[in-house]
Amino acid sequence: MEAAGLLQNLPCLVIRGICDCADSHKNGNWEEHAAAVAAAFTKELLGYVYPEEVQIQLLVKELLDDILSAVQRTEGNVIETKTNVERM
């Protein structure tokens, strides 16, 4: 679930290595193996992605610029609202 917030803002594919049971039993002995399997699968999957498909995607910089612009607009609105409240 760590990537749930990321998926809302950045189109991506999350590949995870799962090493725990669905109950309360935790076993850290398999974490390294699960991470290695996830990494190997990711490497294999990337062999099937063509660069042309990647270039079509929105660049992360463009996305971050949009986020920065939205934050700056919000900041301006907050300052304006604060000024209006102080005048009351």
Secondary structure, DSSP 8 states (H G I E B T S, - for coil): -TTHHHHHHS---------S-SSS---GGGHHHHHHHHHHHHHHHHTT--HHHHHHS--HHHHHHHHHHHHHHHHHHHHHHHHHHHH-
